[in-house]
Amino acid sequence: MVTQSAQSPLKKTSVWIAIALLLLVGGASLLALRSAQRSRQAALEEAAKPPPARVDVAALGRIEPKDEVIDIAAAESGILARMLVQEGSQVETGQVLAELDMYEVRKAERDYAASQVIEAQRKLGAERSLGAARIAEANTQAGQIDQPQLQAIAAQTAEIKSLEARLELAQTDRDRFADLLGQGAVTQQEFDRQQTEVDELINQVANANATKIQLELARATALDNAAAQVSMAEADLELSAVTAGVDTAQQNLALADARLNRAVIKAPSTGQILDIYVRPGEAVNDNRLLSMGNTEEMYVVAEVYETDVGLVKTGQTATITSRNGAFEGELSGTVESIGLQIFKNDVLDDDPAANADARIVEVRIAVDQDDAVATLTNLQVDVLIDIKSGAGAS
């Protein structure tokens, strides 16, 4: 049994321990309170600070040729007869890529139409030669008619002038005889003889003029007839172009060419064959035969969220990376155009928490290192657009 004297020091010790514990707990509480106050103050100050300025926009994207991937289909249904290219082939604009089964028939039709054009042109050439000969003959005949008549008219004109000169001389002599008759120097018979000569010359001049008029009328009539012959020959020449059927034959050839072109598939532009979907012997309907694109210039189509697209400007630089290592390192590019429509995203992130129904705007970025991605059409890439760079930088 503990005595009262032994219990007194023990109670004093317990009291001091309790006081120490109270002080310790109080100090800790005070420190915790002050720390909480400082943390709250720091949080308030941090919240009051303006948010950090954004320097880039991140987006998912896909690789594609400059003019996008072109799906090529046939103009008509049928069976694919020949595929003239392979995957990876470089082709030029207008190059024939494939032929349908009706190609040989259409080609024979075209060749026949072409031979008909040649035959019609030969016939037209012969008709034109004949028409030209007829025109030349008509012109020659007109010349042959005109020259003698001109000479006859000229001779008649000379005859008239000669008669008029003789008439003038005879009239002068008659007037002189009239004076002499009044003087009694000549007889009435001599004067009458001179008057008769004047009257005969007047009649001869009148007859000569009438003859000249007849010659001129005959010449005019002959020239009109010759001109009519020339006009008829020229009309026959124009008609020969119609009767030869050249225009009709050429129209048939144009139709045959058009039908032949529908039996072949041609490259709409320069580029590379990316994929072939139909093989020879398979049916060709409305489905695509192959796809191609200009892989000499490659682009990234970045799907930028509609909330971020306002930060993107043409001329800004971009960094392109492949998360699966399809190409090494980073590629660079420049924003070339920004879409005018909002779509649902096509390139889906492999993160299950990603928004699969995001609304995006397509931004086209020209890639600087085309060769690195020339064979990676439709590759998914990560894009980081530096919104502080390029022409859009403020």
C-alpha positions in Angstrom: 0.0 0.0 0.0 1.3 3.4 -1.1 1.5 5.9 1.5 0.2 9.6 1.2 3.7 10.9 1.2 4.7 8.7 -1.7 1.6 9.7 -3.8 2.3 13.5 -3.6 5.4 13.6 -5.9 3.6 11.3 -8.4 0.7 13.6 -8.7 2.9 16.6 -9.3 4.7 14.7 -12.1 1.4 13.9 -13.8 0.3 17.5 -13.6 3.5 18.7 -15.3 3.2 16.0 -18.0 -0.4 17.0 -18.7 0.6 20.7 -18.9 3.4 19.8 -21.3 1.1 17.8 -23.4 -1.4 20.6 -23.5 1.3 23.1 -24.5 2.6 20.7 -27.2 -0.9 20.1 -28.6 -1.6 23.8 -28.5 1.6 24.7 -30.3 1.0 22.1 -32.9 -2.5 23.4 -33.5 -1.2 26.9 -33.7 1.4 25.9 -36.2 -1.1 24.0 -38.2 -3.5 26.9 -38.2 -0.8 29.3 -39.3 0.3 26.9 -42.1 -3.3 26.5 -43.3 -3.7 30.3 -43.3 -0.5 30.7 -45.3 -1.6 28.0 -47.8 -5.0 29.6 -48.2 -3.3 33.0 -48.7 -1.0 31.5 -51.3 -3.9 29.8 -53.1 -5.8 33.1 -53.2 -2.8 34.9 -54.5 -2.3 32.2 -57.2 -5.9 32.3 -58.1 -5.7 36.1 -58.5 -2.9 35.8 -61.0 -3.8 35.9 -64.7 -3.7 32.5 -66.4 -0.5 31.8 -68.4 -0.6 32.8 -72.1 -1.0 29.9 -74.5 1.9 29.4 -76.9 0.7 26.4 -78.9 -2.4 24.4 -80.0 -2.3 20.6 -80.0 -4.3 18.5 -82.4 -4.4 15.1 -84.0 -3.9 14.9 -87.7 -3.5 12.7 -90.8 -1.0 12.7 -93.6 -2.3 13.1 -97.2 -1.1 14.4 -100.6 -1.4 18.1 -101.5 -4.5 17.6 -103.6 -6.0 15.0 -101.3 -6.5 11.3 -102.2 -8.5 11.0 -105.4 -10.7 8.0 -105.8 -11.0 7.1 -109.5 -14.1 5.3 -110.9 -15.1 4.1 -114.4 -17.6 6.1 -116.5 -19.5 2.9 -117.4 -20.3 -0.5 -116.0 -18.5 -3.5 -117.3 -15.6 -5.9 -116.8 -12.1 -4.7 -116.1 -10.0 -6.0 -119.0 -6.6 -4.5 -118.2 -4.9 -2.6 -115.3 -2.0 -0.7 -116.8 -0.4 0.5 -113.6 0.7 -0.8 -110.2 0.6 0.5 -106.7 3.4 3.1 -106.4 3.4 3.9 -110.1 4.0 7.6 -111.0 1.5 8.7 -113.6 0.9 11.9 -115.7 -2.3 13.8 -116.5 -4.3 12.0 -119.1 -2.3 8.7 -118.9 -4.4 5.6 -119.5 -4.6 3.6 -116.2 -7.0 0.8 -117.1 -9.3 -0.5 -119.9 -12.7 -2.0 -119.8 -13.8 -5.1 -121.7 -15.6 -3.0 -124.4 -12.5 -1.1 -125.3 -11.5 -3.2 -128.3 -15.0 -2.9 -129.8 -15.1 0.8 -129.2 -11.6 1.2 -130.7 -12.8 -0.7 -133.9 -15.8 1.6 -134.1 -13.5 4.6 -133.8 -11.1 3.3 -136.4 -14.0 2.7 -138.8 -15.3 6.3 -138.2 -11.8 7.6 -138.9 -11.6 5.8 -142.2 -15.0 7.2 -143.1 -13.6 10.7 -142.5 -10.6 10.0 -144.7 -12.8 8.7 -147.5 -15.2 11.7 -147.3 -12.2 14.0 -147.4 -10.8 12.3 -150.4 -14.2 12.6 -152.1 -14.4 16.3 -151.2 -10.9 16.9 -152.5 -11.8 15.3 -155.8 -15.0 17.4 -156.0 -13.1 20.5 -155.2 -10.6 19.8 -157.9 -13.3 19.3 -160.4 -15.2 22.4 -159.2 -12.0 24.4 -159.5 -11.5 23.2 -163.0 -15.0 24.1 -163.9 -14.6 27.6 -162.5 -11.3 28.0 -164.4 -13.0 26.8 -167.6 -15.9 29.2 -167.1 -13.4 32.1 -166.5 -11.4 31.1 -169.6 -14.6 31.0 -171.7 -15.5 34.4 -170.4 -12.1 35.7 -171.5 -12.3 34.0 -174.9 -15.7 35.6 -175.5 -14.7 39.0 -174.2 -11.5 39.7 -176.1 -12.9 39.3 -179.7 -15.9 41.4 -178.8 -13.7 44.1 -177.3 -11.7 44.1 -180.5 -14.8 44.3 -182.7 -16.1 47.2 -180.6 -12.8 48.9 -180.8 -12.7 48.5 -184.6 -16.2 49.8 -184.9 -15.3 52.8 -182.8 -12.4 53.5 -185.2 -14.7 53.1 -188.2 -17.1 55.6 -186.7 -14.4 58.1 -186.1 -13.2 57.7 -189.7 -16.7 58.2 -191.1 -17.2 61.2 -188.8 -14.0 62.7 -190.2 -15.1 62.1 -193.8 -18.5 63.6 -193.0 -17.0 66.7 -191.5 -14.8 67.1 -194.6 -17.8 66.5 -197.0 -19.9 69.0 -195.1 -17.1 71.6 -195.4 -16.9 71.0 -199.2 -20.7 71.2 -199.4 -20.7 74.6 -197.6 -18.0 75.8 -200.0 -19.9 74.6 -203.0 -23.0 76.4 -201.7 -21.0 79.7 -201.7 -19.7 79.0 -205.2 -23.2 78.1 -206.4 -24.3 81.5 -205.2 -21.5 83.1 -207.2 -22.3 81.0 -210.3 -18.9 79.3 -210.1 -20.4 75.8 -209.9 -23.5 74.2 -211.3 -26.5 72.9 -209.4 -25.6 69.4 -210.4 -22.2 69.6 -208.8 -23.7 71.0 -205.6 -26.3 68.2 -205.5 -23.6 65.6 -205.9 -21.7 67.0 -202.9 -24.9 67.1 -200.9 -25.6 63.5 -201.7 -22.1 62.5 -200.5 -22.9 64.3 -197.1 -26.2 62.5 -196.8 -24.6 59.1 -197.5 -21.9 59.7 -194.9 -24.5 60.7 -192.3 -26.3 57.4 -192.9 -23.0 55.5 -192.7 -22.2 57.1 -189.3 -25.7 56.3 -188.0 -25.4 52.7 -189.1 -21.9 52.4 -187.6 -23.2 53.7 -184.3 -26.0 51.2 -184.3 -23.6 48.4 -185.1 -21.4 49.5 -182.2 -24.4 49.4 -179.8 -25.3 45.9 -180.9 -21.8 44.8 -180.3 -21.8 46.3 -176.8 -25.1 44.6 -176.0 -23.9 41.3 -177.3 -20.7 41.6 -175.2 -22.7 42.5 -172.0 -25.0 39.5 -172.6 -22.1 37.2 -173.2 -20.4 38.4 -170.0 -23.5 37.9 -168.0 -23.8 34.4 -169.3 -20.2 33.7 -168.4 -20.6 35.1 -164.9 -23.6 32.9 -164.4 -21.5 29.9 -165.5 -18.8 30.8 -163.0 -21.4 31.3 -160.2 -22.9 27.9 -161.0 -19.5 26.3 -160.8 -18.8 27.9 -157.5 -22.2 26.9 -156.1 -21.5 23.3 -157.2 -18.1 23.5 -155.4 -19.9 24.6 -152.2 -22.5 21.9 -152.6 -19.8 19.3 -153.0 -18.7 19.9 -149.4 -22.1 18.9 -148.2 -22.6 15.9 -150.6 -19.2 14.6 -149.7 -20.4 14.1 -146.1 -17.3 15.3 -144.4 -19.1 17.1 -141.6 -21.2 14.0 -140.9 -18.2 11.7 -140.9 -16.4 14.0 -138.5 -19.3 14.1 -136.2 -19.4 10.3 -136.2 -15.7 10.2 -135.4 -16.2 12.6 -132.5 -18.9 10.4 -131.2 -16.8 7.3 -131.6 -13.9 9.0 -129.8 -16.2 9.9 -126.9 -17.5 6.4 -126.6 -13.9 5.0 -126.7 -12.8 7.4 -124.0 -15.6 6.0 -121.7 -14.0 2.6 -122.1 -10.7 3.7 -120.6 -9.8 5.2 -117.2 -7.3 8.1 -117.4 -5.4 9.9 -114.7 -7.0 13.2 -113.9 -3.7 14.7 -112.7 -0.1 14.0 -112.1 0.5 11.8 -109.0 1.2 8.3 -107.6 -1.1 5.3 -107.5 -1.8 4.6 -103.8 -4.1 1.6 -104.0 -5.9 -0.6 -106.5 -9.3 -2.1 -105.5 -10.5 -3.9 -108.7 -8.5 -6.5 -110.6 -8.8 -7.6 -114.2 -11.8 -9.9 -114.7 -13.8 -8.3 -111.9 -17.0 -6.3 -112.4 -16.8 -2.5 -112.6 -19.9 -0.7 -111.4 -20.1 2.5 -109.5 -17.3 1.5 -107.1 -13.8 3.0 -107.2 -11.1 1.3 -109.2 -8.1 2.9 -107.6 -6.9 5.9 -105.6 -4.0 8.3 -106.3 -2.5 11.5 -105.1 0.4 13.9 -105.7 2.8 12.6 -103.1 5.6 15.0 -104.2 3.9 17.5 -101.9 2.6 16.2 -98.6 0.3 17.9 -96.1 -1.0 17.3 -92.7 -4.7 17.8 -92.1 -4.9 18.8 -88.4 -8.2 18.5 -86.7 -8.2 21.5 -84.4 -10.9 21.8 -81.8 -13.5 24.5 -82.6 -12.6 26.2 -79.3 -9.0 26.5 -80.4 -9.3 27.3 -84.1 -9.5 31.1 -83.4 -5.9 31.0 -82.2 -4.6 29.4 -85.5 -3.5 31.7 -88.3 -2.0 31.0 -91.7 1.8 31.2 -91.7 2.2 29.8 -88.2 4.8 27.0 -87.9 3.9 23.5 -86.7 5.7 20.4 -85.3 4.6 17.0 -86.5 5.5 13.8 -84.6 4.5 10.1 -84.9 3.6 8.4 -81.7 4.2 4.9 -83.3 7.6 5.8 -84.8 6.5 5.7 -88.5 9.2 8.3 -89.1 12.1 9.5 -86.9 12.2 12.7 -84.9 10.0 15.7 -85.7 8.8 17.2 -88.9 8.2 20.8 -89.4 5.4 22.5 -91.4 3.5 25.8 -92.0 -0.2 26.4 -91.7 -1.4 27.0 -95.2 -5.2 27.1 -94.9 -7.9 26.9 -92.3 -11.2 25.2 -93.1 -14.5 27.1 -93.3 -16.7 24.3 -91.8 -16.9 22.5 -88.5 -17.0 18.7 -88.7 -17.0 15.7 -86.3 -13.5 14.5 -85.8 -12.3 11.7 -88.0 -8.9 11.0 -86.4 -9.6 9.3 -83.1 -7.2 9.4 -80.2 -6.3 5.9 -78.8 -6.8 7.4 -75.3 -10.1 5.8 -74.1 -10.9 9.0 -72.2 -10.6 11.2 -75.3 -13.7 12.9 -76.6 -14.9 10.9 -79.6 -17.6 13.4 -80.5 -15.4 16.5 -80.6 -16.2 19.3 -83.1 -13.2 20.3 -85.2 -12.0 22.5 -88.0 -9.6 21.0 -90.5 -6.3 23.0 -90.8 -4.0 22.1 -93.7 -0.3 22.2 -92.9 2.4 22.0 -95.7 5.1 19.6 -94.6 8.7 20.7 -95.2 10.1 17.2 -95.4 7.9 15.7 -98.1 10.1 12.6 -98.7 9.8 11.5 -95.1 6.1 10.9 -95.4 5.6 10.4 -99.1 4.6 6.8 -98.5 2.6 7.3 -95.3 -0.8 8.6 -96.6 -3.5 8.6 -93.9 -0.9 8.1 -91.1 -2.1 9.5 -87.8 0.2 12.1 -86.3 0.4 14.5 -83.4 0.5 18.2 -84.3 1.7 21.1 -82.2 1.0 24.6 -83.8 3.1 27.5 -82.5 0.5 30.2 -82.3 3.2 32.8 -81.5 5.0 32.3 -84.8 4.6 33.1 -88.5 2.5 35.8 -90.1 -0.3 35.3 -87.5 1.9 36.3 -84.6 0.9 39.4 -82.7 
